[in-house]
Amino acid sequence: MTTKGTHNEHFEQHRAAVLIPTYNNASTLEGVLQDALSYTSHVIVVNDGATDSTQDILEKYPQLQRVSYNPNRGKGIALRRGFRYAMDQGYDYVITMDADGQHFATDLPGMLQMIGTHPETLVIGARNLQEENMPGKNTFANKFSNFWFYVETGLKGPDTQSGYRLYPLRRMGNMRFWCTKYEFEIEVLVRSAWKGVKIEWTPVKVYYPPAEERVSHFRPFRDFSRISVLNTVLVLITLLYIKPRDLLLFLLKKENWKKMWREEVLKSGESNARKAAAIGFGVFMGIVPIWGAQLLVAMVLSIRLKLNKALVFLAAHISTPPLTPFILFASFLTGKIWMGQSAKDLVFADGLTPATFRDNILQYILGSITLAITAGVAAWMISYVLLSIFRKENK
C-alpha cells in the first residue's frame, strides 16, 4: 500500500477530514491543496466568498468537498460552516489548516496519531515562535492570548493562536458560538474547555514567508479590539459563573474533599503558619469589596506572596452564593460601628435618594473592609490551631 493509501486509511479509520477555510489565497491555495491531497482524499474546502481566482483553482480538483457562499463572512463563519458540513458527512474529527501556506501536511500523521492517544481531545499544533520571519506582533499577541486563556480556563498552553488544530466534533456537540471573525478560534478553545473537552498540544512546523510576500487578512486594530472585547466577556463569565460552577461541582464530590485534605492540608513541606495564612488571606479577599475581581486579585497576590493557591482559592469562595446575602448583611451591620448616628438598619430604609445611597454605600464599604480584616484574622487563628492538632496527629 502506498504512503498516501496508508494515511488515507487512517483518516477513514478515525472518520477524520482536513478542513481548509480560504479567502483570496489564490497565490498559495493550490500548493496547500496538493500538499493535503497527497495524504488523504478527505479534504473539505470552505470558500469564504473569495473574489480572486480561488473558484478556478478549486475546479481543478473535483475530488474536493466544497462549501461556498457569498459574500465573505470571516474565518469564524467559515470554520463553523465547515464543522457543520463535516458532521453532516459523518466525520467525527476535522484537522484545520490555513490556506496561506504556513502549515505543512507532513504534520497530519502526527495530528491523527493524537486521536489514538488522546481521543475526543481538541489538539492544537504548537508552532516554534522563534521561526525565521515570525512577525514580532504575532509573538506578542500569542503571549497575550496564552495569558487570558489561563485566566479563563486555568490551563497553560504554549500556543493558543495556532490555526493548525484537531477538533473532536462529536465531543464538542452542538455548541452555539457567538464570534464570526478571527476571535472565533479563541472562543471555541475557551468554551470547549468549559464544556470539559480536553485540550492538548503537539509540535508542528510553520513557514512564514518574507514580509513582502506575506498575505494576511488580519486587521490589527479592528480584530485586536474584537479579541479584547471577547476576552473581557469571557473573563466576566469565568468569574461570575464558571468558577462558582466548577467549585460547586468540585465540592459535591466526596473524593475531592479527601484528596484536598491529604494533599493541601496534611501534606508536609509547608508550615502550619503558612497554610493558615493562605486560608486567612483567602477569607479576607472573599469579603473585601472588589466584587467581580476578588478571585483574580486573590490568585495574583497569592502567587506574589507565595501562598498555597489552592487554599486561597477555596477560602476566597466564602462570599459566593448562597453565602453572598449573609456576607452583604454582615458587612452592613459591621459598618454601623463607623457611621454613628447616621447608621442604617435596613438598606435604603428612608427611600432611594442620593444621600441615602451614599450613606448606605459608605456603611457597606467600611463594614466590608472591617469584616474582611476581622474574619481573615479569625480564620488564620482558627486554622492555625486546627492544623496544629490534625497535622500533629497525622504525623
C-alpha positions as CSV (number, residue, x, y, z in Angstrom):
1,M,0.0,0.0,0.0
2,T,1.3,3.5,-0.9
3,T,2.1,6.0,1.8
4,K,-0.9,8.1,0.8
5,G,-3.1,5.0,1.0
6,T,-1.9,4.2,4.5
7,H,-2.5,7.8,5.7
8,N,-5.9,7.9,3.9
9,E,-6.8,4.6,5.6
10,H,-6.1,6.2,9.0
11,F,-8.3,9.2,8.1
12,E,-11.1,6.8,7.2
13,Q,-10.5,4.7,10.4
14,H,-10.9,7.8,12.6
15,R,-13.6,9.3,10.4
16,A,-11.4,12.4,10.0
17,A,-11.0,15.0,7.3
18,V,-8.8,18.0,6.6
19,L,-10.7,21.3,6.7
20,I,-9.3,24.3,4.8
21,P,-11.1,27.7,5.1
22,T,-9.9,30.2,2.4
23,Y,-10.5,33.8,1.3
24,N,-8.5,35.3,-1.5
25,N,-5.5,33.0,-1.1
26,A,-5.1,32.1,-4.8
27,S,-1.3,32.5,-4.7
28,T,-0.9,29.8,-2.1
29,L,-4.1,27.7,-2.1
30,E,-3.1,25.3,-4.9
31,G,0.1,24.3,-3.1
32,V,-1.8,23.7,0.1
33,L,-4.4,21.6,-1.7
34,Q,-1.8,19.4,-3.4
35,D,0.0,19.0,-0.1
36,A,-3.1,17.9,1.8
37,L,-4.4,15.7,-1.0
38,S,-1.1,13.8,-1.1
39,Y,-2.1,12.5,2.4
40,T,-5.8,12.0,2.1
41,S,-8.8,12.3,-0.3
42,H,-10.9,13.6,2.6
43,V,-10.4,17.3,2.2
44,I,-13.1,19.9,2.7
45,V,-12.6,23.5,1.4
46,V,-14.7,26.4,2.6
47,N,-14.7,29.2,0.0
48,D,-15.5,32.2,2.2
49,G,-16.7,34.5,-0.5
50,A,-13.3,34.7,-2.4
51,T,-13.2,37.4,-5.2
52,D,-9.9,36.2,-6.8
53,S,-9.2,33.1,-8.8
54,T,-10.0,30.7,-5.9
55,Q,-13.0,29.2,-7.6
56,D,-11.0,28.4,-10.8
57,I,-8.4,26.6,-8.7
58,L,-11.0,24.5,-6.8
59,E,-12.5,23.4,-10.2
60,K,-9.2,21.7,-10.9
61,Y,-9.7,19.3,-8.0
62,P,-13.1,17.5,-8.4
63,Q,-12.3,15.2,-5.5
64,L,-12.5,18.1,-3.1
65,Q,-15.6,18.5,-0.9
66,R,-16.6,22.2,-1.1
67,V,-18.7,24.7,0.8
68,S,-19.1,28.0,-1.0
69,Y,-21.0,31.2,-0.3
70,N,-21.0,34.9,-0.8
71,P,-20.2,37.4,0.4
72,N,-17.1,37.0,2.7
73,R,-18.2,36.4,6.3
74,G,-15.0,35.9,8.2
75,K,-12.9,32.9,9.4
76,G,-15.2,32.1,12.3
77,I,-18.2,31.6,10.0
78,A,-16.1,29.6,7.6
79,L,-15.0,27.2,10.3
80,R,-18.5,26.9,11.8
81,R,-20.0,26.1,8.4
82,G,-17.1,23.6,7.8
83,F,-17.8,21.9,11.1
84,R,-21.5,21.6,10.3
85,Y,-20.8,20.2,6.8
86,A,-18.3,17.7,8.2
87,M,-20.7,16.4,10.8
88,D,-23.4,16.1,8.1
89,Q,-21.0,14.0,6.1
90,G,-20.4,11.6,9.0
91,Y,-16.9,12.9,10.2
92,D,-16.0,12.8,13.9
93,Y,-12.9,14.9,13.5
94,V,-11.5,17.7,11.3
95,I,-7.9,18.9,11.1
96,T,-7.9,22.6,10.2
97,M,-5.1,24.0,8.0
98,D,-4.7,27.6,6.9
99,A,-4.7,28.3,3.2
100,D,-1.8,30.8,3.3
101,G,0.9,28.0,3.1
102,Q,2.0,28.4,6.7
103,H,1.2,24.8,7.6
104,F,2.7,21.6,6.4
105,A,0.8,18.4,5.6
106,T,3.7,16.4,6.9
107,D,2.3,17.1,10.3
108,L,-1.1,15.5,9.5
109,P,0.0,11.9,10.6
110,G,1.1,13.3,14.0
111,M,-2.2,15.0,14.4
112,L,-4.0,11.8,13.5
113,Q,-1.9,9.9,16.0
114,M,-3.2,12.1,18.8
115,I,-6.7,10.7,18.2
116,G,-5.4,7.3,19.3
117,T,-3.5,8.5,22.3
118,H,-5.9,11.4,23.2
119,P,-9.4,10.5,21.9
120,E,-12.1,13.2,22.0
121,T,-9.4,15.9,22.6
122,L,-9.0,19.2,21.0
123,V,-5.4,19.2,19.8
124,I,-3.5,22.4,18.9
125,G,-0.4,22.4,16.7
126,A,2.1,24.4,18.7
127,R,4.4,26.4,16.5
128,N,8.0,27.3,17.0
129,L,7.5,31.0,17.8
130,Q,11.2,31.7,17.1
131,E,10.8,30.6,13.5
132,E,12.6,32.8,10.9
133,N,10.4,35.7,9.6
134,M,8.0,35.2,12.5
135,P,6.4,38.7,12.9
136,G,7.1,40.2,16.3
137,K,3.4,41.2,16.7
138,N,2.4,37.6,16.4
139,T,4.7,36.6,19.3
140,F,3.3,39.3,21.5
141,A,-0.3,38.5,20.5
142,N,0.3,34.8,21.3
143,K,1.7,35.5,24.8
144,F,-1.3,37.9,25.4
145,S,-3.7,35.2,24.3
146,N,-2.0,32.5,26.3
147,F,-2.3,34.6,29.5
148,W,-6.0,35.2,29.1
149,F,-6.6,31.6,28.2
150,Y,-5.0,30.6,31.5
151,V,-7.2,33.2,33.4
152,E,-10.3,31.9,31.7
153,T,-9.7,28.2,32.0
154,G,-6.8,27.6,34.4
155,L,-4.9,25.7,31.6
156,K,-1.4,26.7,30.4
157,G,-0.6,26.3,26.8
158,P,2.4,27.3,24.5
159,D,0.3,28.4,21.5
160,T,-3.3,29.3,21.7
161,Q,-3.4,31.1,18.4
162,S,-2.3,28.4,16.1
163,G,-4.9,27.6,13.4
164,Y,-3.5,24.0,12.9
165,R,-6.0,22.1,15.1
166,L,-7.7,18.8,15.5
167,Y,-11.3,19.3,16.5
168,P,-13.4,16.5,18.1
169,L,-16.7,17.4,16.5
170,R,-18.9,14.9,18.3
171,R,-17.4,15.7,21.7
172,M,-17.9,19.4,21.1
173,G,-21.6,18.7,20.4
174,N,-24.0,21.3,19.1
175,M,-22.3,24.3,20.7
176,R,-23.7,27.6,19.7
177,F,-20.9,30.2,19.1
178,W,-21.0,33.9,19.0
179,C,-17.9,35.0,17.1
180,T,-17.6,35.3,13.3
181,K,-14.0,36.5,12.7
182,Y,-10.5,35.6,13.9
183,E,-11.6,35.7,17.5
184,F,-13.7,32.6,17.0
185,E,-10.6,30.5,17.4
186,I,-10.2,31.9,21.0
187,E,-13.9,31.4,21.8
188,V,-14.0,27.8,20.6
189,L,-10.9,27.0,22.6
190,V,-12.2,28.5,25.9
191,R,-15.8,27.3,25.6
192,S,-14.7,23.8,24.7
193,A,-12.5,23.8,27.9
194,W,-15.5,25.0,29.9
195,K,-17.5,22.1,28.4
196,G,-15.0,19.6,29.7
197,V,-13.3,18.9,26.4
198,K,-9.6,18.1,27.0
199,I,-7.0,20.4,25.4
200,E,-3.6,19.1,24.3
201,W,-0.7,20.5,22.2
202,T,1.6,18.8,19.7
203,P,4.6,20.4,17.9
204,V,4.2,21.4,14.3
205,K,6.3,23.1,11.7
206,V,5.4,26.5,10.3
207,Y,6.5,28.7,7.4
208,Y,6.4,32.4,7.4
209,P,7.3,34.0,4.1
210,P,9.2,37.3,4.0
211,A,7.1,40.3,4.7
212,E,6.9,41.4,1.1
213,E,5.3,38.0,0.1
214,R,3.0,37.6,3.1
215,V,-0.8,37.7,2.6
216,S,-2.8,38.4,5.7
217,H,-6.4,39.4,6.2
218,F,-5.9,40.2,9.8
219,R,-6.7,43.8,10.6
220,P,-4.6,44.7,13.6
221,F,-6.7,47.4,15.2
222,R,-10.2,46.1,14.4
223,D,-9.5,42.4,15.0
224,F,-7.4,43.0,18.1
225,S,-10.2,45.2,19.5
226,R,-12.7,42.4,18.9
227,I,-10.4,39.9,20.6
228,S,-10.1,42.3,23.6
229,V,-13.8,42.6,23.9
230,L,-14.2,38.8,23.7
231,N,-11.7,38.3,26.5
232,T,-13.4,40.8,28.7
233,V,-16.7,39.0,28.3
234,L,-15.1,35.6,28.8
235,V,-13.3,36.7,32.0
236,L,-16.6,38.1,33.4
237,I,-18.3,34.8,32.6
238,T,-15.4,32.9,34.2
239,L,-15.6,34.9,37.5
240,L,-19.4,35.1,37.8
241,Y,-20.4,31.7,36.6
242,I,-17.7,29.2,35.5
243,K,-15.5,29.4,38.7
244,P,-18.5,29.1,41.1
245,R,-20.0,26.3,39.0
246,D,-16.7,24.4,39.0
247,L,-16.2,24.9,42.7
248,L,-19.7,23.6,43.4
249,L,-19.2,20.6,41.2
250,F,-15.8,20.0,42.9
251,L,-17.3,20.2,46.4
252,L,-20.1,17.9,45.6
253,K,-17.6,15.0,45.1
254,K,-16.6,13.3,48.3
255,E,-13.3,12.1,46.8
256,N,-12.3,15.7,46.1
257,W,-12.6,16.6,49.8
258,K,-10.4,13.6,50.8
259,K,-7.8,14.5,48.1
260,M,-7.7,18.2,49.2
261,W,-7.4,17.2,52.8
262,R,-4.5,14.9,52.1
263,E,-2.6,17.0,49.5
264,E,-3.3,20.6,50.6
265,V,-3.9,20.4,54.3
266,L,-2.0,17.4,55.7
267,K,0.9,17.3,53.3
268,S,4.3,18.2,54.6
269,G,6.7,20.8,53.2
270,E,4.7,23.8,54.3
271,S,4.3,25.1,57.9
272,N,1.0,25.4,59.7
273,A,1.5,29.2,59.8
274,R,1.8,29.4,56.0
275,K,-1.2,27.2,55.4
276,A,-3.2,29.2,58.0
277,A,-2.1,32.5,56.4
278,A,-3.3,31.2,53.0
279,I,-6.7,30.4,54.4
280,G,-7.0,33.7,56.3
281,F,-5.9,35.7,53.2
282,G,-8.5,33.8,51.1
283,V,-11.2,34.7,53.5
284,F,-10.1,38.4,53.5
285,M,-10.1,38.5,49.7
286,G,-13.5,36.8,49.6
287,I,-15.1,39.6,51.6
288,V,-13.2,42.7,50.7
289,P,-15.5,44.9,48.4
290,I,-13.9,44.4,45.0
291,W,-16.8,42.4,43.5
292,G,-16.0,40.8,40.1
293,A,-12.3,40.9,40.7
294,Q,-11.9,39.1,44.1
295,L,-10.8,35.7,42.7
296,L,-8.5,37.2,40.1
297,V,-6.8,39.6,42.6
298,A,-6.6,36.8,45.2
299,M,-4.8,34.5,42.7
300,V,-2.4,37.1,41.5
301,L,-1.5,38.2,45.1
302,S,-1.2,34.6,46.3
303,I,1.4,34.0,43.6
304,R,3.3,37.1,44.6
305,L,3.1,36.2,48.3
306,K,4.0,32.6,47.6
307,L,0.9,31.3,49.4
308,N,-0.9,28.0,48.9
309,K,-3.0,28.9,45.9
310,A,-5.5,26.0,46.4
311,L,-6.3,27.1,50.0
312,V,-6.5,30.8,49.0
313,F,-8.8,29.9,46.1
314,L,-11.1,27.7,48.3
315,A,-11.3,30.2,51.2
316,A,-12.0,33.1,48.8
317,H,-15.3,31.5,47.9
318,I,-16.7,32.4,51.3
319,S,-18.8,35.1,49.7
320,T,-20.2,33.1,46.7
321,P,-23.8,32.0,46.5
322,P,-25.6,31.0,48.7
323,L,-23.5,32.8,51.3
324,T,-23.4,36.2,49.4
325,P,-26.6,37.7,51.1
326,F,-25.2,36.8,54.6
327,I,-21.9,38.4,53.8
328,L,-23.5,41.6,52.5
329,F,-25.9,41.8,55.5
330,A,-23.0,41.3,58.0
331,S,-21.0,44.0,56.2
332,F,-23.8,46.5,56.6
333,L,-24.2,45.6,60.3
334,T,-20.4,45.9,60.9
335,G,-20.4,49.3,59.1
336,K,-22.7,50.7,61.8
337,I,-19.6,50.9,64.0
338,W,-18.2,53.6,61.9
339,M,-21.4,55.5,60.9
340,G,-22.5,56.6,64.4
341,Q,-25.9,58.3,64.4
342,S,-26.2,58.1,60.6
343,A,-26.0,54.2,60.6
344,K,-28.8,52.4,58.8
345,D,-30.5,49.2,60.0
346,L,-32.0,48.5,56.5
347,V,-30.7,49.3,53.1
348,F,-32.5,52.5,51.7
349,A,-35.0,52.4,54.6
350,D,-35.6,56.2,54.1
351,G,-36.1,55.9,50.3
352,L,-33.8,56.0,47.4
353,T,-32.1,59.4,47.4
354,P,-28.5,60.4,46.6
355,A,-27.9,60.9,50.3
356,T,-29.2,57.5,51.5
357,F,-27.5,55.8,48.6
358,R,-24.2,57.5,49.6
359,D,-24.7,56.6,53.3
360,N,-25.5,53.0,52.6
361,I,-22.6,52.5,50.2
362,L,-20.2,54.1,52.7
363,Q,-21.6,52.0,55.5
364,Y,-21.2,48.8,53.4
365,I,-17.7,49.6,52.2
366,L,-16.4,50.4,55.7
367,G,-18.2,47.4,57.2
368,S,-17.0,45.1,54.4
369,I,-13.3,46.1,54.9
370,T,-13.6,45.8,58.7
371,L,-15.4,42.4,58.4
372,A,-12.8,41.2,55.9
373,I,-9.9,42.0,58.2
374,T,-11.6,40.6,61.3
375,A,-12.8,37.4,59.5
376,G,-9.3,36.9,57.9
377,V,-7.5,37.2,61.2
378,A,-10.0,34.9,62.9
379,A,-9.7,32.3,60.1
380,W,-5.9,32.4,60.4
381,M,-6.0,31.8,64.1
382,I,-8.6,29.0,64.0
383,S,-6.9,27.4,61.0
384,Y,-3.6,27.5,62.8
385,V,-5.0,25.8,65.9
386,L,-6.8,23.1,63.9
387,L,-3.8,22.5,61.7
388,S,-1.5,22.1,64.7
389,I,-3.9,19.5,66.1
390,F,-4.7,17.5,63.0
391,R,-1.2,17.6,61.4
392,K,0.4,16.6,64.6
393,E,-2.0,13.6,64.9
394,N,-1.3,12.8,61.2
395,K,2.4,12.7,61.8
